[in-house]
């Protein structure tokens, strides 16, 4: 087998394994369209309506960029210091690039459930789901779903950016 054919086969098998893994993942639960508060009072104080509105505008923009498969546009909402568990901004970039390579279209539904202020940080609880249409197959599959998950944002140069739930 030539080197080119071997490289193509390895790439094809890698994509195929990823597609099978994602297609075999349990289906994402349907997102309840009615906003719900987190189950217990989270720390901090309720964010002013103006802050919630600013964050909603950022979320709407990020959703549009995600659906356009605009990696750098989506990442413009993420701080260089982002960290949630093992994920950093670089890790998010790789995840987005992989997702956009596997899916020829992506839809996103997301809503803000609650925002709590802790100093200069906005603790944003959100619910949503991402679905993708598999290339070559044309089938829509669940990619990711979450319910009342926490992400932390702060203003950087006057713009809200995610800094992650740094642990």
Number of C-alpha atoms within 10 A of each C-alpha: 6 7 8 9 10 11 12 12 12 12 12 12 12 12 15 13 12 15 17 11 10 17 16 11 13 11 13 16 13 10 16 10 11 8 14 16 15 16 7 6 10 15 10 14 14 17 17 11 10 9 16 18 13 13 20 15 12 15 17 16 15 20 20 15 17 22 17 15 21 15 19 14 16 21 20 15 18 22 19 14 12 21 22 16 10 8 15 19 19 13 13 17 16 13 14 19 15 13 19 22 14 19 22 15 19 21 18 18 14 19 20 20 18 21 27 21 20 14 9 9 17 28 26 21 21 21 21 21 19 19 18 22 19 21 15 9 8 12 11 17 21 21 21 17 19 15 18 19 15 20 18 23 24 20 14 12 7 7 14 21 23 27 24 22 15 14 7
